[in-house]
Amino acid sequence: MEKTCVGIVGAGPAGLVVAHVLQRQGIGFVVLEREALADLSGRPKAGVVEYRSVELLRREGIAGSILEFSDDNHRCEFRTPEGSMVLDYGALTGGRPHYIYPQHQLVQRLCETLVAGGGDVRFGHQVDGVGQGSDGVLLSVAGPDGSSTKIRCDVVVGCDGSRSAVAAAMNEIRIVEQSLPARFLVVVGAAPPLEDHTIYAAHPRGFAGHMRREPTKTRYYLEVPLTDTAADWPEQRVGDELSVRLGMGGRLEGVAFEEIGLLDLRVRMIDCMQQGRLFLAGDAAHLITPAGGKGMNLAIQDAVELARGLIERFGTNQDDKRLSMYSDTRLPAIWRTQAFSNWFLHIILASLRGGEELDTAAPGDFGRGLRGGWVSALETDPLLARWFAHAYAGVDPEP
């Protein structure tokens, strides 16, 4: 039987950040990831990193050495059929922007440097059993060749997503979740961004989003009816609808759309992110909508706080106070972020008006008026604009 101090289940942003921080402090760990590295690092997902996340990573020696955050985004635009408003949230926060760093590239880079430094990262290893006892946690692990391994850990950190095996072993937690009456079609355009900033189009036919990701690729969102499938949206229809909702005219002609998929909007919170020797971080502990690009940031922030608690517990201090308070420390900030994301959705989505389902043939005037009202308020109310800028960019307001 193998033994280690910290078992980390999942090699996404949360798990890899925990591993990097522990590695720098000499705390033993193993990272177990069910997918192959090529699959994990080849799937474009999130791509916006908040200012506070970068500062946390900088203090841990990750930003500026392993990860270079140089591609910034400091403006977002709200478009309606009647006009548009560009908000320079970087200026409103004192020059603190977002940074563009596609999640799959971040994962690839963190994996490479972790392994190069001697970190124990095992891909294709599925955790299919988590047994917690007074003397530790026993993980049952199936390897890529079908072999079975037992690993005894002092503690286990679940960073293994919404179907977390670690969360499933926590029988005292309470889960609160909600499915929203909205669905996104998510596509990647094989062309540079049409503008150098994020665009949120609040159109009567439904929301459309334009998100920078890579120099030669752009991520787009389309709000579609709950009954639609990916087959209902061939490339030509995707391009036509994006052009209408974003007000792009013919600028999307000839752009190839890749990786067309559907995303149902749901939120979930686990009211305690720890139980005994088991801890959760990232999507294993909470799901959030894409509004505002908060998911990867919450995962990174969870990871740094949890890693700091683990170091105080298993390092020279042997003090478990910070680790014992991990859930109490993180949950208020996570709930504030959930509240912001939920509010933001109601500005941009056509389907969130009293539970009605989106009908692109008969857009609702009331929902359209509300969205226009919020956009107008952001443009004319400096206090609202300042609050939005700080919440959106992930900047703590100065006293």
ROFIRO-164959 format. One line per field, with one value per residue (C-alpha): residue number from 1; residue in three letters; x, y, z. Coordinates in nm, 4 decimals, always signed. Example, Ala and Ser with C-alpha at 12.3 -4.5 7.8 and 13.67 -1.06 7.14 Angstrom:
! residues 2
torke = [1,2] $
migu = [ALA,SER] $
xx = [+1.2300,+1.3670] $
yy = [-0.4500,-0.1060] $
zz = [+0.7800,+0.7140] $
This chain:
! residues 399
torke = [1,2,3,4,5,6,7,8,9,10,11,12,13,14,15,16,17,18,19,20,21,22,23,24,25,26,27,28,29,30,31,32,33,34,35,36,37,38,39,40,41,42,43,44,45,46,47,48,49,50,51,52,53,54,55,56,57,58,59,60,61,62,63,64,65,66,67,68,69,70,71,72,73,74,75,76,77,78,79,80,81,82,83,84,85,86,87,88,89,90,91,92,93,94,95,96,97,98,99,100,101,102,103,104,105,106,107,108,109,110,111,112,113,114,115,116,117,118,119,120,121,122,123,124,125,126,127,128,129,130,131,132,133,134,135,136,137,138,139,140,141,142,143,144,145,146,147,148,149,150,151,152,153,154,155,156,157,158,159,160,161,162,163,164,165,166,167,168,169,170,171,172,173,174,175,176,177,178,179,180,181,182,183,184,185,186,187,188,189,190,191,192,193,194,195,196,197,198,199,200,201,202,203,204,205,206,207,208,209,210,211,212,213,214,215,216,217,218,219,220,221,222,223,224,225,226,227,228,229,230,231,232,233,234,235,236,237,238,239,240,241,242,243,244,245,246,247,248,249,250,251,252,253,254,255,256,257,258,259,260,261,262,263,264,265,266,267,268,269,270,271,272,273,274,275,276,277,278,279,280,281,282,283,284,285,286,287,288,289,290,291,292,293,294,295,296,297,298,299,300,301,302,303,304,305,306,307,308,309,310,311,312,313,314,315,316,317,318,319,320,321,322,323,324,325,326,327,328,329,330,331,332,333,334,335,336,337,338,339,340,341,342,343,344,345,346,347,348,349,350,351,352,353,354,355,356,357,358,359,360,361,362,363,364,365,366,367,368,369,370,371,372,373,374,375,376,377,378,379,380,381,382,383,384,385,386,387,388,389,390,391,392,393,394,395,396,397,398,399] $
migu = [MET,GLU,LYS,THR,CYS,VAL,GLY,ILE,VAL,GLY,ALA,GLY,PRO,ALA,GLY,LEU,VAL,VAL,ALA,HIS,VAL,LEU,GLN,ARG,GLN,GLY,ILE,GLY,PHE,VAL,VAL,LEU,GLU,ARG,GLU,ALA,LEU,ALA,ASP,LEU,SER,GLY,ARG,PRO,LYS,ALA,GLY,VAL,VAL,GLU,TYR,ARG,SER,VAL,GLU,LEU,LEU,ARG,ARG,GLU,GLY,ILE,ALA,GLY,SER,ILE,LEU,GLU,PHE,SER,ASP,ASP,ASN,HIS,ARG,CYS,GLU,PHE,ARG,THR,PRO,GLU,GLY,SER,MET,VAL,LEU,ASP,TYR,GLY,ALA,LEU,THR,GLY,GLY,ARG,PRO,HIS,TYR,ILE,TYR,PRO,GLN,HIS,GLN,LEU,VAL,GLN,ARG,LEU,CYS,GLU,THR,LEU,VAL,ALA,GLY,GLY,GLY,ASP,VAL,ARG,PHE,GLY,HIS,GLN,VAL,ASP,GLY,VAL,GLY,GLN,GLY,SER,ASP,GLY,VAL,LEU,LEU,SER,VAL,ALA,GLY,PRO,ASP,GLY,SER,SER,THR,LYS,ILE,ARG,CYS,ASP,VAL,VAL,VAL,GLY,CYS,ASP,GLY,SER,ARG,SER,ALA,VAL,ALA,ALA,ALA,MET,ASN,GLU,ILE,ARG,ILE,VAL,GLU,GLN,SER,LEU,PRO,ALA,ARG,PHE,LEU,VAL,VAL,VAL,GLY,ALA,ALA,PRO,PRO,LEU,GLU,ASP,HIS,THR,ILE,TYR,ALA,ALA,HIS,PRO,ARG,GLY,PHE,ALA,GLY,HIS,MET,ARG,ARG,GLU,PRO,THR,LYS,THR,ARG,TYR,TYR,LEU,GLU,VAL,PRO,LEU,THR,ASP,THR,ALA,ALA,ASP,TRP,PRO,GLU,GLN,ARG,VAL,GLY,ASP,GLU,LEU,SER,VAL,ARG,LEU,GLY,MET,GLY,GLY,ARG,LEU,GLU,GLY,VAL,ALA,PHE,GLU,GLU,ILE,GLY,LEU,LEU,ASP,LEU,ARG,VAL,ARG,MET,ILE,ASP,CYS,MET,GLN,GLN,GLY,ARG,LEU,PHE,LEU,ALA,GLY,ASP,ALA,ALA,HIS,LEU,ILE,THR,PRO,ALA,GLY,GLY,LYS,GLY,MET,ASN,LEU,ALA,ILE,GLN,ASP,ALA,VAL,GLU,LEU,ALA,ARG,GLY,LEU,ILE,GLU,ARG,PHE,GLY,THR,ASN,GLN,ASP,ASP,LYS,ARG,LEU,SER,MET,TYR,SER,ASP,THR,ARG,LEU,PRO,ALA,ILE,TRP,ARG,THR,GLN,ALA,PHE,SER,ASN,TRP,PHE,LEU,HIS,ILE,ILE,LEU,ALA,SER,LEU,ARG,GLY,GLY,GLU,GLU,LEU,ASP,THR,ALA,ALA,PRO,GLY,ASP,PHE,GLY,ARG,GLY,LEU,ARG,GLY,GLY,TRP,VAL,SER,ALA,LEU,GLU,THR,ASP,PRO,LEU,LEU,ALA,ARG,TRP,PHE,ALA,HIS,ALA,TYR,ALA,GLY,VAL,ASP,PRO,GLU,PRO] $
xx = [+0.0000,+0.1263,+0.1224,+0.1323,+0.0314,-0.2199,-0.4195,-0.5447,-0.8225,-0.8477,-0.5861,-0.7841,-0.6859,-0.7790,-0.5941,-0.2821,-0.2604,-0.2905,-0.0143,+0.2184,+0.1826,+0.2405,+0.5399,+0.7108,+0.6735,+0.7902,+0.4528,+0.4086,+0.1196,-0.0114,-0.2437,-0.4862,-0.6637,-0.9087,-0.8486,-0.5392,-0.3327,-0.4023,-0.7778,-0.7571,-0.5377,-0.6974,-1.0472,-1.1050,-1.3139,-1.2842,-1.0276,-1.0682,-0.8537,-0.9452,-0.7067,-0.7346,-0.6617,-0.3448,-0.2314,-0.2870,-0.0876,+0.1859,+0.2230,+0.2569,+0.5321,+0.3152,+0.2193,+0.5215,+0.7335,+0.5256,+0.2280,+0.2782,-0.0312,+0.0340,-0.2792,-0.5186,-0.8816,-1.0076,-1.3271,-1.6630,-1.9413,-2.3158,-2.5048,-2.8756,-3.0485,-3.0764,-2.7090,-2.4105,-2.2220,-1.8543,-1.7529,-1.3838,-1.3889,-1.0082,-1.0106,-1.2827,-1.0718,-0.7515,-0.5946,-0.6759,-0.8017,-0.8870,-0.6254,-0.6906,-0.5423,-0.7370,-0.7946,-0.6614,-0.3336,-0.3118,-0.3647,-0.1021,+0.1552,+0.0915,+0.1136,+0.4401,+0.6145,+0.4763,+0.6038,+0.9363,+0.9823,+0.9306,+0.5597,+0.3649,+0.0841,-0.0921,-0.3177,-0.5739,-0.6189,-0.9798,-1.0613,-1.3466,-1.3404,-1.2892,-1.2839,-1.2287,-1.1143,-0.9662,-0.6131,-0.6480,-0.8242,-0.7908,-0.8242,-0.8999,-0.7579,-0.8014,-0.5059,-0.5162,-0.4146,-0.6950,-0.4698,-0.5949,-0.3965,-0.4610,-0.3215,-0.3332,-0.3482,-0.3552,-0.6105,-0.7778,-0.8717,-1.1539,-1.0967,-1.2714,-1.5626,-1.9378,-1.9393,-1.6811,-1.5984,-1.4717,-1.7951,-1.9912,-1.8042,-1.9038,-2.2305,-2.2854,-2.2925,-2.6042,-2.6370,-2.8391,-2.8887,-3.1047,-3.1516,-3.2148,-3.4577,-3.1817,-2.9436,-2.6307,-2.4956,-2.1183,-1.8945,-1.5364,-1.4804,-1.1581,-1.0742,-0.9331,-1.1727,-1.3825,-1.3121,-1.0393,-1.2871,-1.5745,-1.9199,-2.2527,-2.5403,-2.8838,-3.0973,-3.4733,-3.3959,-3.1685,-2.8265,-2.5072,-2.1560,-1.8166,-1.5259,-1.1561,-0.9583,-0.6611,-0.5122,-0.6656,-0.9771,-1.2827,-1.5446,-1.9096,-2.2302,-2.5856,-2.8922,-3.1182,-3.4480,-3.4253,-3.5569,-3.2816,-3.0016,-2.6609,-2.7953,-3.0434,-2.7522,-2.5412,-2.2485,-2.4357,-2.7191,-2.4715,-2.2946,-2.6165,-2.7618,-2.4412,-2.4237,-2.7787,-2.7538,-2.4038,-2.4775,-2.1696,-2.3089,-2.1009,-1.7892,-1.8495,-1.8811,-1.6369,-1.5561,-1.5512,-1.7206,-1.5717,-1.6684,-2.0359,-2.1928,-2.4761,-2.4509,-2.7473,-2.7291,-2.7374,-2.5929,-2.5013,-2.3557,-2.2325,-2.2878,-1.9751,-1.6648,-1.4975,-1.5769,-1.3108,-1.0107,-1.1959,-1.1962,-1.3507,-1.2409,-1.3635,-1.6541,-1.6576,-1.7814,-1.9806,-2.1078,-2.1650,-2.2975,-2.0522,-2.1786,-1.8753,-1.6208,-1.6072,-1.5741,-1.1985,-1.1332,-1.3287,-1.1353,-0.7995,-0.9035,-1.0286,-0.7027,-0.4735,-0.6686,-0.6865,-0.3176,-0.2213,-0.4263,-0.2641,+0.0836,+0.0097,-0.1236,+0.1461,+0.4406,+0.6554,+0.3733,+0.1503,-0.1445,-0.4836,-0.6768,-0.6713,-0.7513,-1.0447,-1.1863,-1.1459,-1.5159,-1.6188,-1.3549,-1.4478,-1.8284,-1.9163,-1.6986,-1.8438,-2.2006,-2.1205,-1.9896,-2.2980,-2.5147,-2.3235,-2.3403,-2.7146,-2.7754,-2.5637,-2.7630,-3.0831,-2.9312,-2.8233,-3.0656,-3.4009,-3.5326,-3.5117,-3.8338,-4.0671,-3.9672,-4.0835,-3.8890,-3.7098,-3.9112,-3.7075,-4.0205,-4.2026,-3.9544,-4.0883,-4.1011,-4.0937,-3.7723,-3.6236,-3.7128,-3.5573,-3.2317,-3.2214,-3.2856,-2.9921,-2.7569,-2.8689,-2.8100,-2.4558,-2.3910,-2.5351,-2.4915,-2.1231,-2.1796,-2.3409,-2.0685,-1.7970,-1.9589,-1.9969,-1.6368,-1.4917,-1.7191,-1.6657,-1.2870,-1.2375,-1.0938,-1.1554,-1.2697,-1.0328,-1.1700] $
yy = [+0.0000,+0.3470,+0.6347,+1.0110,+1.3209,+1.4806,+1.3015,+1.5403,+1.4049,+1.6005,+1.7849,+2.0944,+2.4462,+2.3845,+2.0563,+2.1741,+2.4992,+2.3073,+2.0736,+2.3580,+2.5378,+2.2148,+2.1234,+2.4552,+2.3858,+2.0238,+1.8687,+1.5232,+1.4697,+1.2698,+1.4054,+1.1529,+1.2486,+1.0199,+1.1709,+1.1563,+1.4749,+1.5190,+1.5170,+1.7374,+2.0042,+1.9987,+2.1116,+2.4906,+2.6072,+2.9174,+3.1807,+3.4903,+3.5288,+3.7930,+4.0467,+3.8991,+3.5495,+3.6690,+3.8449,+3.5272,+3.3253,+3.5875,+3.5625,+3.1854,+3.2162,+3.0874,+3.4056,+3.5768,+3.2623,+2.9640,+3.1549,+3.4840,+3.7036,+3.9610,+3.9571,+4.1866,+4.2796,+4.5981,+4.6808,+4.5137,+4.6256,+4.5918,+4.5880,+4.6168,+4.6690,+5.0360,+5.0963,+5.0022,+5.1086,+5.0326,+5.0164,+5.0621,+4.8664,+4.8671,+5.2444,+5.2287,+4.9859,+5.1869,+4.9948,+4.6430,+4.4410,+4.0818,+3.8630,+3.6251,+3.2797,+2.9866,+2.7203,+2.4321,+2.6183,+2.7028,+2.3355,+2.2247,+2.4687,+2.3839,+2.0102,+2.0424,+2.2433,+2.0290,+1.7088,+1.8704,+1.9580,+1.5985,+1.6204,+1.2924,+1.3445,+1.0337,+1.0643,+0.8011,+0.7071,+0.6813,+0.7082,+0.4653,+0.4392,+0.6896,+0.5535,+0.7917,+0.6696,+0.8142,+0.7475,+0.8744,+0.8283,+0.5196,+0.5768,+0.2924,+0.3784,+0.2079,+0.2627,+0.3006,-0.0635,-0.1865,-0.2369,-0.1468,+0.0533,+0.1522,+0.4845,+0.5882,+0.9693,+1.1895,+1.4091,+1.4094,+1.7123,+1.6676,+1.8843,+1.6358,+1.8373,+1.8157,+1.4333,+1.4301,+1.0935,+1.2775,+1.4736,+1.1487,+1.0123,+1.3092,+1.1968,+1.5048,+1.7721,+1.9481,+2.0344,+2.3319,+2.3523,+2.5166,+2.4669,+2.7883,+2.8029,+2.8858,+2.7065,+2.8272,+2.7106,+2.7359,+2.7525,+2.8393,+3.0551,+2.9779,+3.3455,+3.6312,+3.8281,+4.0819,+4.3394,+4.3689,+4.3372,+4.1241,+4.1818,+4.1041,+4.1434,+4.1670,+4.1026,+4.0327,+3.7037,+3.6009,+3.6676,+3.6466,+3.6722,+3.7397,+3.6312,+3.6629,+3.3406,+3.3033,+3.5216,+3.2957,+3.1738,+3.3351,+3.1830,+3.2660,+3.2057,+3.1951,+3.1697,+2.9030,+2.7333,+2.4510,+2.2060,+2.2732,+2.0280,+2.0884,+1.9332,+2.2214,+2.4611,+2.3976,+2.6322,+2.8589,+2.9149,+2.9819,+3.2464,+3.4089,+3.4304,+3.5620,+3.8289,+3.9444,+3.9451,+4.0915,+4.3434,+4.2363,+4.2604,+4.0415,+4.0259,+3.6610,+3.5411,+3.2593,+3.1962,+2.8251,+2.7295,+2.4409,+2.2378,+2.3284,+2.2200,+2.2929,+2.4198,+2.4022,+2.6699,+2.5363,+2.6415,+2.4321,+2.4944,+2.2489,+2.4146,+2.2705,+2.2149,+1.9837,+1.6816,+1.5344,+1.4643,+1.5345,+1.8753,+2.0115,+2.2869,+2.4267,+2.2644,+1.9750,+2.2238,+2.4696,+2.5242,+2.8720,+3.0027,+3.1410,+3.4965,+3.7062,+3.4242,+3.3307,+2.9498,+2.9075,+3.2031,+3.0543,+2.7302,+2.9085,+3.1065,+2.7908,+2.6165,+2.8838,+2.9115,+2.5331,+2.4849,+2.7493,+2.5658,+2.2327,+2.3844,+2.5230,+2.1827,+1.9587,+2.2004,+2.3108,+2.4935,+2.1850,+2.4215,+2.3164,+2.6370,+2.7759,+2.4381,+2.3866,+2.7243,+2.6614,+2.6269,+2.9171,+3.1349,+3.0555,+3.0250,+3.3937,+3.4973,+3.2203,+3.3217,+3.6850,+3.5672,+3.3523,+3.6561,+3.8671,+3.5995,+3.5537,+3.9305,+3.9538,+3.6768,+3.8733,+4.1634,+3.9646,+3.6732,+3.6956,+3.3721,+3.4859,+3.6799,+3.5105,+3.1562,+3.1801,+2.9829,+3.1667,+3.2031,+3.3739,+3.4213,+3.6235,+3.8213,+3.9808,+4.3580,+4.3623,+4.1623,+4.3749,+4.6923,+4.5654,+4.4769,+4.8157,+4.9794,+4.8054,+4.8897,+5.2522,+5.2541,+5.1203,+5.4005,+5.6849,+5.5851,+5.6118,+5.4271,+5.1288,+5.1299,+5.1317,+4.8420,+4.6433,+4.7079,+4.5819,+4.2765,+4.1897,+4.2294,+4.0638,+4.3651,+4.4310,+4.7942,+5.0146,+5.1506] $
zz = [+0.0000,-0.0882,+0.1600,+0.1203,+0.3112,+0.0718,-0.1947,-0.4625,-0.6831,-1.0082,-1.2160,-1.3081,-1.1993,-0.8332,-0.7937,-0.9744,-0.7774,-0.4484,-0.5677,-0.6699,-0.3366,-0.1421,-0.3573,-0.2816,+0.0906,+0.0756,+0.1661,+0.0104,-0.2305,-0.5240,-0.7943,-0.9445,-1.2682,-1.4462,-1.7912,-2.0087,-2.0227,-2.3941,-2.3278,-2.0202,-2.1765,-2.5205,-2.4291,-2.4424,-2.1471,-1.9296,-2.0089,-1.7899,-1.4783,-1.2215,-1.0792,-0.7274,-0.8612,-1.0315,-0.7146,-0.5108,-0.7634,-0.7625,-0.3856,-0.4207,-0.6820,-0.9681,-1.1535,-1.3028,-1.3065,-1.4210,-1.5617,-1.7423,-1.7359,-2.0055,-2.2226,-2.0407,-2.0999,-1.9372,-2.1266,-2.1840,-2.4144,-2.3705,-2.6992,-2.7713,-3.1061,-3.0095,-2.9431,-2.7309,-2.4212,-2.3553,-1.9898,-1.9105,-1.5873,-1.5757,-1.5385,-1.2721,-1.0661,-1.0863,-1.3736,-1.2530,-1.5500,-1.6265,-1.7901,-2.0779,-2.0151,-2.1671,-1.9046,-2.1138,-2.1674,-1.7969,-1.7070,-1.9603,-1.8258,-1.4607,-1.5357,-1.7238,-1.4532,-1.1714,-1.3308,-1.4248,-1.0580,-0.9500,-0.8687,-0.8633,-1.1178,-1.2496,-1.5521,-1.6455,-1.2788,-1.1641,-0.7924,-0.7375,-0.3593,-0.0744,+0.2794,+0.5695,+0.9082,+1.2256,+1.1012,+0.7443,+0.4113,+0.1940,-0.1801,-0.4167,-0.7579,-1.0956,-1.3291,-1.7080,-1.7495,-1.5239,-1.2216,-0.8732,-0.6178,-0.2567,-0.1331,+0.2316,+0.2741,+0.5816,+0.4019,+0.0606,-0.1486,-0.4014,-0.7092,-0.9357,-1.0676,-1.0306,-1.0143,-0.7386,-0.5837,-0.2772,-0.2327,-0.2696,+0.0336,+0.2514,+0.4097,+0.6284,+0.3604,+0.2340,-0.1338,-0.2593,-0.6340,-0.8966,-1.2691,-1.4600,-1.7537,-1.9980,-2.2322,-2.4083,-2.7394,-2.6970,-3.0039,-3.0868,-3.3935,-3.5798,-3.6271,-3.4175,-3.1947,-3.3835,-3.1127,-2.8501,-2.5630,-2.4321,-2.5818,-2.4134,-2.6581,-2.4931,-2.7998,-2.8071,-2.9831,-2.6964,-2.5546,-2.7601,-2.6217,-2.7780,-2.5560,-2.6314,-2.5849,-2.8204,-3.0965,-3.3624,-3.1789,-3.0218,-2.7919,-2.8614,-2.6677,-2.7994,-2.5779,-2.7302,-2.6352,-2.3821,-2.6397,-2.8942,-2.9663,-3.1225,-3.4424,-3.4681,-3.5086,-3.8186,-3.8775,-4.1174,-3.8714,-3.5900,-3.7958,-3.9108,-3.5603,-3.4059,-3.6756,-3.6000,-3.2216,-3.2040,-3.4773,-3.6735,-4.0253,-4.2554,-4.0363,-3.9480,-4.3068,-4.3778,-4.0089,-3.9247,-3.5979,-3.4016,-3.0970,-3.1038,-2.7752,-2.5342,-2.1786,-1.9430,-1.6775,-1.3246,-0.9939,-0.6934,-0.3492,-0.0893,+0.2458,+0.4049,+0.1942,+0.4442,+0.6558,+0.8759,+0.6541,+0.3285,+0.1579,-0.1624,-0.3997,-0.7303,-0.9143,-0.6672,-0.4058,-0.6169,-0.9684,-1.1050,-1.4353,-1.6956,-1.6377,-1.5457,-1.5918,-1.2229,-1.2179,-1.2692,-1.0396,-0.7506,-0.8006,-0.7838,-0.4768,-0.3024,-0.3857,-0.2423,+0.0837,+0.1251,+0.0447,+0.3016,+0.5640,+0.4728,+0.5014,+0.8464,+0.9512,+0.8059,+0.7994,+1.0891,+1.2696,+1.3116,+1.3582,+1.2189,+1.2957,+0.9397,+0.7874,+1.0230,+0.9153,+0.5402,+0.4611,+0.6850,+0.5209,+0.1614,+0.1617,+0.2164,-0.0789,-0.2960,-0.2131,-0.2998,-0.6349,-0.6942,-0.6215,-0.8728,-1.1425,-1.0900,-1.1115,-1.4250,-1.5938,-1.5481,-1.7388,-2.0420,-2.0796,-2.2524,-2.0959,-1.7325,-1.7120,-1.4709,-1.5685,-1.9287,-2.1843,-2.4615,-2.7793,-3.0496,-3.2599,-2.9920,-2.7816,-2.4638,-2.4395,-2.0574,-2.0302,-2.3066,-2.1186,-1.7952,-1.9658,-2.1341,-1.8003,-1.6345,-1.9206,-1.9025,-1.5268,-1.5728,-1.8187,-1.6113,-1.2465,-1.1428,-0.8149,-0.9876,-1.2539,-0.9851,-0.7973,-1.1169,-1.2241,-0.8952,-0.8757,-1.2408,-1.2478,-0.9092,-0.7296,-0.3613,-0.3220,-0.1294,+0.2011] $
